[in-house]
Amino acid sequence: MKDFTAKQREIVTAAQKVKGDEQNKLWDKYEALGKDYADRFLQVAEADPKGDTGFDALLWIVQNAADTPAHKTATERVQARVAEMPLKALAARLTPRVQATPALLATVLKRAEADEKDPAAGDLVAWAATSGYFLPGGEKAIRRLVEKYPDNPAVERVCAILGRGMKGGEDMLRQILDKAADKPKVKVAATFALGQLLASQADKATDKAAGDKLAAEAEKFLTAAVELYPKNDKATERQRASAEGELRALRTLRVGMVAPEITAPDLDKKEFKLSDYRGKVVMLDFWGNW
């Protein structure tokens, strides 16, 4: 792993010094680097067929060395290990750093369903819901987490995922809220996410009355989220600021509203106001150079 990471850094450094086709070739080399290390990781796995190091090596191949003979072998062995490992040990290996793949996600969910009474089953579903929400089966994992394991700490993170507009997200967020009366962190996360989701729906609404109704409900939830985040609490300072920003945008920047005033110097250092151009078509170009 140390060798692989060093090689990645070497390629990145070289790519930053060139441009065009030469740079593209280096990025292609970077993307394909996992294939060059697949057999070495497989040797590690074969030297430790029942241990944690061997299992981690197999997971690495599954995530980084697609379209190689080692990948096929590793996928089969991972599926076999997932089916036989104690759930607690399996949950410990599936950290947030382990990226989900369709095959791994399906295998883990199948194991969690088979042993759903085991206390660690919820952690397996939590990993699938947070690491593989964008994959086929991801929505199923989230639904299972919300319905079967509402007390799992990952529910708080899932709220943010649902707030981005996932299919069925509104219903699931309302379901989470119904069960979050005694869970302050989950309650505020679900409240904020639901406000974000409804605000997004309001912007996309083609009917003004429907959009206004969605916006009013979004404002209710975003206002509640701001009030739920403790004041002067460094741990939640960023979340509170984000909720305040979403609420401010909803009230002033929603599609169809009058644009807020902008006063600034133009390229000739002459001050102008956006309202000076009222009645004309105006394109605002917000840009930056980092």
C-alpha positions as protocol buffer text, in pm:
chain_id: "A"
residue {
  index: 1
  type: MET
  ca { x: 0 y: 0 z: 0 }
}
residue {
  index: 2
  type: LYS
  ca { x: 289 y: 234 z: 78 }
}
residue {
  index: 3
  type: ASP
  ca { x: 442 y: 164 z: -265 }
}
residue {
  index: 4
  type: PHE
  ca { x: 108 y: 220 z: -439 }
}
residue {
  index: 5
  type: THR
  ca { x: 47 y: 552 z: -264 }
}
residue {
  index: 6
  type: ALA
  ca { x: 401 y: 672 z: -344 }
}
residue {
  index: 7
  type: LYS
  ca { x: 349 y: 587 z: -710 }
}
residue {
  index: 8
  type: GLN
  ca { x: 22 y: 778 z: -712 }
}
residue {
  index: 9
  type: ARG
  ca { x: 196 y: 1087 z: -572 }
}
residue {
  index: 10
  type: GLU
  ca { x: 473 y: 1051 z: -831 }
}
residue {
  index: 11
  type: ILE
  ca { x: 223 y: 1048 z: -1118 }
}
residue {
  index: 12
  type: VAL
  ca { x: 27 y: 1344 z: -977 }
}
residue {
  index: 13
  type: THR
  ca { x: 347 y: 1549 z: -940 }
}
residue {
  index: 14
  type: ALA
  ca { x: 447 y: 1471 z: -1299 }
}
residue {
  index: 15
  type: ALA
  ca { x: 98 y: 1550 z: -1433 }
}
residue {
  index: 16
  type: GLN
  ca { x: 101 y: 1892 z: -1268 }
}
residue {
  index: 17
  type: LYS
  ca { x: 410 y: 1987 z: -1468 }
}
residue {
  index: 18
  type: VAL
  ca { x: 271 y: 1912 z: -1815 }
}
residue {
  index: 19
  type: LYS
  ca { x: -41 y: 1981 z: -2018 }
}
residue {
  index: 20
  type: GLY
  ca { x: -249 y: 1845 z: -2305 }
}
residue {
  index: 21
  type: ASP
  ca { x: -205 y: 1490 z: -2431 }
}
residue {
  index: 22
  type: GLU
  ca { x: 99 y: 1431 z: -2214 }
}
residue {
  index: 23
  type: GLN
  ca { x: -100 y: 1516 z: -1902 }
}
residue {
  index: 24
  type: ASN
  ca { x: -398 y: 1305 z: -2015 }
}
residue {
  index: 25
  type: LYS
  ca { x: -170 y: 1004 z: -2059 }
}
residue {
  index: 26
  type: LEU
  ca { x: -47 y: 1046 z: -1703 }
}
residue {
  index: 27
  type: TRP
  ca { x: -402 y: 1068 z: -1568 }
}
residue {
  index: 28
  type: ASP
  ca { x: -487 y: 749 z: -1762 }
}
residue {
  index: 29
  type: LYS
  ca { x: -183 y: 586 z: -1601 }
}
residue {
  index: 30
  type: TYR
  ca { x: -305 y: 705 z: -1261 }
}
residue {
  index: 31
  type: GLU
  ca { x: -649 y: 552 z: -1316 }
}
residue {
  index: 32
  type: ALA
  ca { x: -500 y: 220 z: -1430 }
}
residue {
  index: 33
  type: LEU
  ca { x: -240 y: 199 z: -1153 }
}
residue {
  index: 34
  type: GLY
  ca { x: -449 y: -41 z: -946 }
}
residue {
  index: 35
  type: LYS
  ca { x: -419 y: -306 z: -1216 }
}
residue {
  index: 36
  type: ASP
  ca { x: -41 y: -298 z: -1184 }
}
residue {
  index: 37
  type: TYR
  ca { x: -65 y: -378 z: -813 }
}
residue {
  index: 38
  type: ALA
  ca { x: -349 y: -631 z: -824 }
}
residue {
  index: 39
  type: ASP
  ca { x: -129 y: -940 z: -820 }
}
residue {
  index: 40
  type: ARG
  ca { x: 83 y: -808 z: -533 }
}
residue {
  index: 41
  type: PHE
  ca { x: -228 y: -749 z: -322 }
}
residue {
  index: 42
  type: LEU
  ca { x: -355 y: -1094 z: -414 }
}
residue {
  index: 43
  type: GLN
  ca { x: -29 y: -1243 z: -281 }
}
residue {
  index: 44
  type: VAL
  ca { x: -96 y: -1065 z: 50 }
}
residue {
  index: 45
  type: ALA
  ca { x: -447 y: -1211 z: 57 }
}
residue {
  index: 46
  type: GLU
  ca { x: -323 y: -1563 z: -18 }
}
residue {
  index: 47
  type: ALA
  ca { x: -64 y: -1537 z: 260 }
}
residue {
  index: 48
  type: ASP
  ca { x: -340 y: -1455 z: 510 }
}
residue {
  index: 49
  type: PRO
  ca { x: -651 y: -1638 z: 381 }
}
residue {
  index: 50
  type: LYS
  ca { x: -852 y: -1616 z: 704 }
}
residue {
  index: 51
  type: GLY
  ca { x: -712 y: -1300 z: 863 }
}
residue {
  index: 52
  type: ASP
  ca { x: -805 y: -933 z: 858 }
}
residue {
  index: 53
  type: THR
  ca { x: -503 y: -829 z: 651 }
}
residue {
  index: 54
  type: GLY
  ca { x: -590 y: -1082 z: 382 }
}
residue {
  index: 55
  type: PHE
  ca { x: -952 y: -966 z: 375 }
}
residue {
  index: 56
  type: ASP
  ca { x: -845 y: -601 z: 350 }
}
residue {
  index: 57
  type: ALA
  ca { x: -621 y: -692 z: 56 }
}
residue {
  index: 58
  type: LEU
  ca { x: -914 y: -860 z: -121 }
}
residue {
  index: 59
  type: LEU
  ca { x: -1133 y: -554 z: -63 }
}
residue {
  index: 60
  type: TRP
  ca { x: -861 y: -334 z: -210 }
}
residue {
  index: 61
  type: ILE
  ca { x: -850 y: -542 z: -528 }
}
residue {
  index: 62
  type: VAL
  ca { x: -1229 y: -533 z: -561 }
}
residue {
  index: 63
  type: GLN
  ca { x: -1224 y: -153 z: -540 }
}
residue {
  index: 64
  type: ASN
  ca { x: -910 y: -70 z: -738 }
}
residue {
  index: 65
  type: ALA
  ca { x: -832 y: -339 z: -992 }
}
residue {
  index: 66
  type: ALA
  ca { x: -1140 y: -394 z: -1210 }
}
residue {
  index: 67
  type: ASP
  ca { x: -1103 y: -595 z: -1532 }
}
residue {
  index: 68
  type: THR
  ca { x: -813 y: -805 z: -1406 }
}
residue {
  index: 69
  type: PRO
  ca { x: -794 y: -1179 z: -1333 }
}
residue {
  index: 70
  type: ALA
  ca { x: -714 y: -1087 z: -972 }
}
residue {
  index: 71
  type: HIS
  ca { x: -1038 y: -889 z: -949 }
}
residue {
  index: 72
  type: LYS
  ca { x: -1249 y: -1190 z: -1044 }
}
residue {
  index: 73
  type: THR
  ca { x: -1067 y: -1407 z: -790 }
}
residue {
  index: 74
  type: ALA
  ca { x: -1091 y: -1141 z: -518 }
}
residue {
  index: 75
  type: THR
  ca { x: -1462 y: -1083 z: -578 }
}
residue {
  index: 76
  type: GLU
  ca { x: -1537 y: -1454 z: -534 }
}
residue {
  index: 77
  type: ARG
  ca { x: -1327 y: -1475 z: -218 }
}
residue {
  index: 78
  type: VAL
  ca { x: -1478 y: -1160 z: -68 }
}
residue {
  index: 79
  type: GLN
  ca { x: -1827 y: -1298 z: -123 }
}
residue {
  index: 80
  type: ALA
  ca { x: -1725 y: -1623 z: 47 }
}
residue {
  index: 81
  type: ARG
  ca { x: -1565 y: -1439 z: 341 }
}
residue {
  index: 82
  type: VAL
  ca { x: -1865 y: -1208 z: 384 }
}
residue {
  index: 83
  type: ALA
  ca { x: -2092 y: -1512 z: 403 }
}
residue {
  index: 84
  type: GLU
  ca { x: -1888 y: -1683 z: 678 }
}
residue {
  index: 85
  type: MET
  ca { x: -1727 y: -1408 z: 888 }
}
residue {
  index: 86
  type: PRO
  ca { x: -1878 y: -1320 z: 1227 }
}
residue {
  index: 87
  type: LEU
  ca { x: -2091 y: -1011 z: 1170 }
}
residue {
  index: 88
  type: LYS
  ca { x: -1908 y: -803 z: 1429 }
}
residue {
  index: 89
  type: ALA
  ca { x: -1573 y: -875 z: 1264 }
}
residue {
  index: 90
  type: LEU
  ca { x: -1718 y: -803 z: 919 }
}
residue {
  index: 91
  type: ALA
  ca { x: -1866 y: -470 z: 1032 }
}
residue {
  index: 92
  type: ALA
  ca { x: -1526 y: -374 z: 1175 }
}
residue {
  index: 93
  type: ARG
  ca { x: -1359 y: -426 z: 834 }
}
residue {
  index: 94
  type: LEU
  ca { x: -1623 y: -231 z: 642 }
}
residue {
  index: 95
  type: THR
  ca { x: -1509 y: 115 z: 745 }
}
residue {
  index: 96
  type: PRO
  ca { x: -1618 y: 434 z: 565 }
}
residue {
  index: 97
  type: ARG
  ca { x: -1291 y: 416 z: 371 }
}
residue {
  index: 98
  type: VAL
  ca { x: -1407 y: 96 z: 200 }
}
residue {
  index: 99
  type: GLN
  ca { x: -1586 y: 200 z: -118 }
}
residue {
  index: 100
  type: ALA
  ca { x: -1896 y: 5 z: -210 }
}
residue {
  index: 101
  type: THR
  ca { x: -1925 y: -180 z: -540 }
}
residue {
  index: 102
  type: PRO
  ca { x: -2248 y: -330 z: -674 }
}
residue {
  index: 103
  type: ALA
  ca { x: -2134 y: -686 z: -602 }
}
residue {
  index: 104
  type: LEU
  ca { x: -2000 y: -605 z: -253 }
}
residue {
  index: 105
  type: LEU
  ca { x: -2311 y: -407 z: -164 }
}
residue {
  index: 106
  type: ALA
  ca { x: -2544 y: -689 z: -268 }
}
residue {
  index: 107
  type: THR
  ca { x: -2338 y: -949 z: -79 }
}
residue {
  index: 108
  type: VAL
  ca { x: -2325 y: -744 z: 242 }
}
residue {
  index: 109
  type: LEU
  ca { x: -2700 y: -671 z: 233 }
}
residue {
  index: 110
  type: LYS
  ca { x: -2777 y: -1038 z: 176 }
}
residue {
  index: 111
  type: ARG
  ca { x: -2570 y: -1131 z: 482 }
}
residue {
  index: 112
  type: ALA
  ca { x: -2735 y: -861 z: 692 }
}
residue {
  index: 113
  type: GLU
  ca { x: -3080 y: -986 z: 594 }
}
residue {
  index: 114
  type: ALA
  ca { x: -2986 y: -1348 z: 671 }
}
residue {
  index: 115
  type: ASP
  ca { x: -2871 y: -1255 z: 1023 }
}
residue {
  index: 116
  type: GLU
  ca { x: -3088 y: -952 z: 1091 }
}
residue {
  index: 117
  type: LYS
  ca { x: -3129 y: -1042 z: 1460 }
}
residue {
  index: 118
  type: ASP
  ca { x: -2755 y: -1011 z: 1517 }
}
residue {
  index: 119
  type: PRO
  ca { x: -2679 y: -668 z: 1676 }
}
residue {
  index: 120
  type: ALA
  ca { x: -2409 y: -606 z: 1416 }
}
residue {
  index: 121
  type: ALA
  ca { x: -2651 y: -647 z: 1122 }
}
residue {
  index: 122
  type: GLY
  ca { x: -2754 y: -285 z: 1159 }
}
residue {
  index: 123
  type: ASP
  ca { x: -2392 y: -173 z: 1115 }
}
residue {
  index: 124
  type: LEU
  ca { x: -2368 y: -369 z: 791 }
}
residue {
  index: 125
  type: VAL
  ca { x: -2683 y: -203 z: 660 }
}
residue {
  index: 126
  type: ALA
  ca { x: -2550 y: 134 z: 778 }
}
residue {
  index: 127
  type: TRP
  ca { x: -2230 y: 85 z: 578 }
}
residue {
  index: 128
  type: ALA
  ca { x: -2430 y: -12 z: 269 }
}
residue {
  index: 129
  type: ALA
  ca { x: -2662 y: 288 z: 310 }
}
residue {
  index: 130
  type: THR
  ca { x: -2386 y: 546 z: 353 }
}
residue {
  index: 131
  type: SER
  ca { x: -2118 y: 402 z: 123 }
}
residue {
  index: 132
  type: GLY
  ca { x: -2337 y: 268 z: -157 }
}
residue {
  index: 133
  type: TYR
  ca { x: -2642 y: 495 z: -167 }
}
residue {
  index: 134
  type: PHE
  ca { x: -2563 y: 587 z: -530 }
}
residue {
  index: 135
  type: LEU
  ca { x: -2551 y: 224 z: -648 }
}
residue {
  index: 136
  type: PRO
  ca { x: -2830 y: -16 z: -744 }
}
residue {
  index: 137
  type: GLY
  ca { x: -2948 y: -143 z: -408 }
}
residue {
  index: 138
  type: GLY
  ca { x: -2851 y: 178 z: -230 }
}
residue {
  index: 139
  type: GLU
  ca { x: -3209 y: 295 z: -189 }
}
residue {
  index: 140
  type: LYS
  ca { x: -3301 y: -47 z: -53 }
}
residue {
  index: 141
  type: ALA
  ca { x: -3021 y: -20 z: 203 }
}
residue {
  index: 142
  type: ILE
  ca { x: -3139 y: 321 z: 320 }
}
residue {
  index: 143
  type: ARG
  ca { x: -3499 y: 207 z: 350 }
}
residue {
  index: 144
  type: ARG
  ca { x: -3392 y: -95 z: 550 }
}
residue {
  index: 145
  type: LEU
  ca { x: -3180 y: 119 z: 782 }
}
residue {
  index: 146
  type: VAL
  ca { x: -3463 y: 366 z: 842 }
}
residue {
  index: 147
  type: GLU
  ca { x: -3726 y: 98 z: 898 }
}
residue {
  index: 148
  type: LYS
  ca { x: -3529 y: -171 z: 1082 }
}
residue {
  index: 149
  type: TYR
  ca { x: -3253 y: 20 z: 1261 }
}
residue {
  index: 150
  type: PRO
  ca { x: -3381 y: 375 z: 1334 }
}
residue {
  index: 151
  type: ASP
  ca { x: -3148 y: 402 z: 1636 }
}
residue {
  index: 152
  type: ASN
  ca { x: -2830 y: 340 z: 1435 }
}
residue {
  index: 153
  type: PRO
  ca { x: -2595 y: 644 z: 1441 }
}
residue {
  index: 154
  type: ALA
  ca { x: -2572 y: 632 z: 1060 }
}
residue {
  index: 155
  type: VAL
  ca { x: -2932 y: 753 z: 1031 }
}
residue {
  index: 156
  type: GLU
  ca { x: -2805 y: 1105 z: 1097 }
}
residue {
  index: 157
  type: ARG
  ca { x: -2571 y: 1085 z: 795 }
}
residue {
  index: 158
  type: VAL
  ca { x: -2843 y: 928 z: 584 }
}
residue {
  index: 159
  type: CYS
  ca { x: -3061 y: 1235 z: 640 }
}
residue {
  index: 160
  type: ALA
  ca { x: -2810 y: 1448 z: 447 }
}
residue {
  index: 161
  type: ILE
  ca { x: -2813 y: 1196 z: 162 }
}
residue {
  index: 162
  type: LEU
  ca { x: -3192 y: 1197 z: 144 }
}
residue {
  index: 163
  type: GLY
  ca { x: -3195 y: 1577 z: 143 }
}
residue {
  index: 164
  type: ARG
  ca { x: -3012 y: 1580 z: -189 }
}
residue {
  index: 165
  type: GLY
  ca { x: -3317 y: 1456 z: -372 }
}
residue {
  index: 166
  type: MET
  ca { x: -3298 y: 1077 z: -364 }
}
residue {
  index: 167
  type: LYS
  ca { x: -3610 y: 898 z: -485 }
}
residue {
  index: 168
  type: GLY
  ca { x: -3851 y: 857 z: -195 }
}
residue {
  index: 169
  type: GLY
  ca { x: -3639 y: 1089 z: 17 }
}
residue {
  index: 170
  type: GLU
  ca { x: -3926 y: 1304 z: 141 }
}
residue {
  index: 171
  type: ASP
  ca { x: -4126 y: 1009 z: 271 }
}
residue {
  index: 172
  type: MET
  ca { x: -3824 y: 858 z: 443 }
}
residue {
  index: 173
  type: LEU
  ca { x: -3727 y: 1187 z: 605 }
}
residue {
  index: 174
  type: ARG
  ca { x: -4078 y: 1230 z: 741 }
}
residue {
  index: 175
  type: GLN
  ca { x: -4061 y: 872 z: 869 }
}
residue {
  index: 176
  type: ILE
  ca { x: -3730 y: 947 z: 1043 }
}
residue {
  index: 177
  type: LEU
  ca { x: -3879 y: 1259 z: 1201 }
}
residue {
  index: 178
  type: ASP
  ca { x: -4172 y: 1062 z: 1338 }
}
residue {
  index: 179
  type: LYS
  ca { x: -3928 y: 844 z: 1532 }
}
residue {
  index: 180
  type: ALA
  ca { x: -3676 y: 1110 z: 1632 }
}
residue {
  index: 181
  type: ALA
  ca { x: -3851 y: 1282 z: 1923 }
}
residue {
  index: 182
  type: ASP
  ca { x: -3586 y: 1158 z: 2170 }
}
residue {
  index: 183
  type: LYS
  ca { x: -3291 y: 1185 z: 1929 }
}
residue {
  index: 184
  type: PRO
  ca { x: -3193 y: 1554 z: 1903 }
}
residue {
  index: 185
  type: LYS
  ca { x: -2913 y: 1508 z: 1647 }
}
residue {
  index: 186
  type: VAL
  ca { x: -3126 y: 1296 z: 1417 }
}
residue {
  index: 187
  type: LYS
  ca { x: -3423 y: 1528 z: 1457 }
}
residue {
  index: 188
  type: VAL
  ca { x: -3232 y: 1838 z: 1352 }
}
residue {
  index: 189
  type: ALA
  ca { x: -3055 y: 1654 z: 1067 }
}
residue {
  index: 190
  type: ALA
  ca { x: -3387 y: 1528 z: 930 }
}
residue {
  index: 191
  type: THR
  ca { x: -3553 y: 1868 z: 976 }
}
residue {
  index: 192
  type: PHE
  ca { x: -3274 y: 2047 z: 788 }
}
residue {
  index: 193
  type: ALA
  ca { x: -3263 y: 1787 z: 511 }
}
residue {
  index: 194
  type: LEU
  ca { x: -3640 y: 1798 z: 462 }
}
residue {
  index: 195
  type: GLY
  ca { x: -3625 y: 2177 z: 439 }
}
residue {
  index: 196
  type: GLN
  ca { x: -3351 y: 2155 z: 175 }
}
residue {
  index: 197
  type: LEU
  ca { x: -3543 y: 1897 z: -23 }
}
residue {
  index: 198
  type: LEU
  ca { x: -3867 y: 2094 z: -23 }
}
residue {
  index: 199
  type: ALA
  ca { x: -3682 y: 2414 z: -119 }
}
residue {
  index: 200
  type: SER
  ca { x: -3532 y: 2233 z: -417 }
}
residue {
  index: 201
  type: GLN
  ca { x: -3874 y: 2105 z: -517 }
}
residue {
  index: 202
  type: ALA
  ca { x: -4013 y: 2460 z: -491 }
}
residue {
  index: 203
  type: ASP
  ca { x: -3751 y: 2588 z: -736 }
}
residue {
  index: 204
  type: LYS
  ca { x: -3838 y: 2313 z: -984 }
}
residue {
  index: 205
  type: ALA
  ca { x: -4216 y: 2355 z: -958 }
}
residue {
  index: 206
  type: THR
  ca { x: -4374 y: 2470 z: -1285 }
}
residue {
  index: 207
  type: ASP
  ca { x: -4696 y: 2580 z: -1114 }
}
residue {
  index: 208
  type: LYS
  ca { x: -4656 y: 2898 z: -907 }
}
residue {
  index: 209
  type: ALA
  ca { x: -4918 y: 2803 z: -648 }
}
residue {
  index: 210
  type: ALA
  ca { x: -4757 y: 2462 z: -596 }
}
residue {
  index: 211
  type: GLY
  ca { x: -4412 y: 2624 z: -576 }
}
residue {
  index: 212
  type: ASP
  ca { x: -4529 y: 2877 z: -318 }
}
residue {
  index: 213
  type: LYS
  ca { x: -4683 y: 2599 z: -108 }
}
residue {
  index: 214
  type: LEU
  ca { x: -4362 y: 2396 z: -117 }
}
residue {
  index: 215
  type: ALA
  ca { x: -4156 y: 2705 z: -34 }
}
residue {
  index: 216
  type: ALA
  ca { x: -4375 y: 2785 z: 267 }
}
residue {
  index: 217
  type: GLU
  ca { x: -4332 y: 2433 z: 402 }
}
residue {
  index: 218
  type: ALA
  ca { x: -3957 y: 2443 z: 330 }
}
residue {
  index: 219
  type: GLU
  ca { x: -3930 y: 2770 z: 523 }
}
residue {
  index: 220
  type: LYS
  ca { x: -4108 y: 2610 z: 818 }
}
residue {
  index: 221
  type: PHE
  ca { x: -3860 y: 2323 z: 836 }
}
residue {
  index: 222
  type: LEU
  ca { x: -3550 y: 2536 z: 775 }
}
residue {
  index: 223
  type: THR
  ca { x: -3659 y: 2782 z: 1043 }
}
residue {
  index: 224
  type: ALA
  ca { x: -3711 y: 2492 z: 1282 }
}
residue {
  index: 225
  type: ALA
  ca { x: -3366 y: 2354 z: 1197 }
}
residue {
  index: 226
  type: VAL
  ca { x: -3199 y: 2689 z: 1275 }
}
residue {
  index: 227
  type: GLU
  ca { x: -3377 y: 2696 z: 1610 }
}
residue {
  index: 228
  type: LEU
  ca { x: -3286 y: 2335 z: 1688 }
}
residue {
  index: 229
  type: TYR
  ca { x: -2912 y: 2386 z: 1638 }
}
residue {
  index: 230
  type: PRO
  ca { x: -2771 y: 2509 z: 1972 }
}
residue {
  index: 231
  type: LYS
  ca { x: -2640 y: 2865 z: 1966 }
}
residue {
  index: 232
  type: ASN
  ca { x: -2271 y: 2925 z: 2038 }
}
residue {
  index: 233
  type: ASP
  ca { x: -2196 y: 2555 z: 1996 }
}
residue {
  index: 234
  type: LYS
  ca { x: -1874 y: 2502 z: 1799 }
}
residue {
  index: 235
  type: ALA
  ca { x: -1964 y: 2140 z: 1727 }
}
residue {
  index: 236
  type: THR
  ca { x: -2269 y: 2242 z: 1523 }
}
residue {
  index: 237
  type: GLU
  ca { x: -2161 y: 2591 z: 1416 }
}
residue {
  index: 238
  type: ARG
  ca { x: -2113 y: 2496 z: 1050 }
}
residue {
  index: 239
  type: GLN
  ca { x: -2445 y: 2312 z: 1029 }
}
residue {
  index: 240
  type: ARG
  ca { x: -2631 y: 2605 z: 1184 }
}
residue {
  index: 241
  type: ALA
  ca { x: -2465 y: 2849 z: 942 }
}
residue {
  index: 242
  type: SER
  ca { x: -2557 y: 2623 z: 652 }
}
residue {
  index: 243
  type: ALA
  ca { x: -2920 y: 2608 z: 765 }
}
residue {
  index: 244
  type: GLU
  ca { x: -2927 y: 2986 z: 800 }
}
residue {
  index: 245
  type: GLY
  ca { x: -2784 y: 3022 z: 451 }
}
residue {
  index: 246
  type: GLU
  ca { x: -3044 y: 2788 z: 302 }
}
residue {
  index: 247
  type: LEU
  ca { x: -3321 y: 2981 z: 477 }
}
residue {
  index: 248
  type: ARG
  ca { x: -3184 y: 3314 z: 356 }
}
residue {
  index: 249
  type: ALA
  ca { x: -3161 y: 3184 z: -2 }
}
residue {
  index: 250
  type: LEU
  ca { x: -3516 y: 3051 z: 11 }
}
residue {
  index: 251
  type: ARG
  ca { x: -3648 y: 3388 z: 126 }
}
residue {
  index: 252
  type: THR
  ca { x: -3451 y: 3603 z: -119 }
}
residue {
  index: 253
  type: LEU
  ca { x: -3319 y: 3397 z: -412 }
}
residue {
  index: 254
  type: ARG
  ca { x: -3600 y: 3162 z: -506 }
}
residue {
  index: 255
  type: VAL
  ca { x: -3675 y: 3133 z: -876 }
}
residue {
  index: 256
  type: GLY
  ca { x: -3921 y: 3403 z: -979 }
}
residue {
  index: 257
  type: MET
  ca { x: -3828 y: 3651 z: -706 }
}
residue {
  index: 258
  type: VAL
  ca { x: -3686 y: 3998 z: -766 }
}
residue {
  index: 259
  type: ALA
  ca { x: -3308 y: 3972 z: -756 }
}
residue {
  index: 260
  type: PRO
  ca { x: -3151 y: 4132 z: -448 }
}
residue {
  index: 261
  type: GLU
  ca { x: -2963 y: 4457 z: -497 }
}
residue {
  index: 262
  type: ILE
  ca { x: -2597 y: 4438 z: -596 }
}
residue {
  index: 263
  type: THR
  ca { x: -2370 y: 4740 z: -572 }
}
residue {
  index: 264
  type: ALA
  ca { x: -2013 y: 4719 z: -699 }
}
residue {
  index: 265
  type: PRO
  ca { x: -1751 y: 4893 z: -913 }
}
residue {
  index: 266
  type: ASP
  ca { x: -1738 y: 4798 z: -1282 }
}
residue {
  index: 267
  type: LEU
  ca { x: -1419 y: 4738 z: -1479 }
}
residue {
  index: 268
  type: ASP
  ca { x: -1370 y: 5115 z: -1507 }
}
residue {
  index: 269
  type: LYS
  ca { x: -1409 y: 5143 z: -1128 }
}
residue {
  index: 270
  type: LYS
  ca { x: -1740 y: 5325 z: -1170 }
}
residue {
  index: 271
  type: GLU
  ca { x: -1998 y: 5220 z: -914 }
}
residue {
  index: 272
  type: PHE
  ca { x: -2316 y: 5064 z: -1050 }
}
residue {
  index: 273
  type: LYS
  ca { x: -2629 y: 4901 z: -911 }
}
residue {
  index: 274
  type: LEU
  ca { x: -2810 y: 4601 z: -1046 }
}
residue {
  index: 275
  type: SER
  ca { x: -3135 y: 4796 z: -1017 }
}
residue {
  index: 276
  type: ASP
  ca { x: -2998 y: 5043 z: -1275 }
}
residue {
  index: 277
  type: TYR
  ca { x: -3068 y: 4774 z: -1534 }
}
residue {
  index: 278
  type: ARG
  ca { x: -3421 y: 4692 z: -1425 }
}
residue {
  index: 279
  type: GLY
  ca { x: -3638 y: 4609 z: -1725 }
}
residue {
  index: 280
  type: LYS
  ca { x: -3341 y: 4486 z: -1929 }
}
residue {
  index: 281
  type: VAL
  ca { x: -3211 y: 4135 z: -1979 }
}
residue {
  index: 282
  type: VAL
  ca { x: -2910 y: 4092 z: -1748 }
}
residue {
  index: 283
  type: MET
  ca { x: -2663 y: 3806 z: -1729 }
}
residue {
  index: 284
  type: LEU
  ca { x: -2466 y: 3784 z: -1406 }
}
residue {
  index: 285
  type: ASP
  ca { x: -2136 y: 3599 z: -1432 }
}
residue {
  index: 286
  type: PHE
  ca { x: -1996 y: 3496 z: -1095 }
}
residue {
  index: 287
  type: TRP
  ca { x: -1638 y: 3381 z: -1143 }
}
residue {
  index: 288
  type: GLY
  ca { x: -1321 y: 3321 z: -952 }
}
residue {
  index: 289
  type: ASN
  ca { x: -962 y: 3222 z: -1009 }
}
residue {
  index: 290
  type: TRP
  ca { x: -803 y: 2993 z: -752 }
}
